[in-house]
């Protein structure tokens, strides 16, 4: 399938989920007896587990056909997960907050469609369709991470998502909506992504985890601290530690982490 076909599939899945509810409503008679409460066809958690499973399968399969199928199935499940999550989240919000959340989601959907229309790094070869599916799935996954992050973390993320930063190579880069994508070289790009759930703010200090994926190298995690919008500190946490939380208090940065053996630890840095 070509690139336009995959865009069509992605759009159809999202529109289909919304349209299904509309069609069901239109099909019912105008006057109805009270309908007994029914179990929802799907929920966000089951969709998340399914999408995670397809991501895991994607790491195991070897043929291009299987890769395309796993990526497409995982993306469709992420779309369903986002739909189910928003359906439940919006229902819990009071009207003014619901309207604001709907406007924010509409703006994100416009950006989502724009990103899907960007040329693939593999335009013209067999990987183009796979690349588009993975791109869509990643955007959906990142949106869900943002929506699930605590309110204070999202607020801090909004303040730092377009700041400049430096990696350990001391090259200055600028985030754009929490992401930096380097120039394509040898079929790969440098990718740096700010984690919305691991952002903190205190006064004029901001701190956030950046997942660093230099082209041709293993990913690693780094915490960057900004003061008045400029980089003050950067701490490479390493490749074998998962950051659990970030906090700023009493002029100190606290990083709680877990290593690959499950051992917990804490790193504190004076600011």
Number of C-alpha atoms within 10 A of each C-alpha: 10 13 20 12 11 19 17 10 15 22 15 14 16 16 12 14 14 13 13 11 10 11 11 9 11 10 8 9 8 7 6 7 6 6 6 6 6 6 7 7 6 11 17 20 12 14 22 21 14 17 25 15 13 21 19 13 16 17 10 11 13 10 8 12 12 14 21 23 15 24 26 23 18 28 26 24 24 27 27 25 25 21 18 20 19 18 13 12 14 15 10 11 12 9 11 8 12 15 13 11 16 13 12 11 14 12 11 14 14 10 13 16 14 10 14 19 13 9 12 17 15 14 14 12 10 14 15 20 24 23 18 28 25 20 18 24 24 15 18 22 18 14 17 18 15 17 16 15 17 14 12 12 21 20 15 21 26 13 14 25 19 17 16 16 23 14 18 10 6 8 8 11 15 16 17 15 14 18 17 20 16 14 12 11 10 8 10 13 17 16 17 24 20 25 22 27 23 23 30 25 23 14 8 9 20 25 27 27 26 25 17 21 17 17 17 12 9 9 14 18 21 21 23 21 25 20 16 10 16 13 18 15 17 19 16 15 17 13 14 13 19 17 21 14 16 23 18 22 11 8 11 12 21 16 21 16 19 15 14 10 8 10 9 14 13 13 12 13 12 11 14
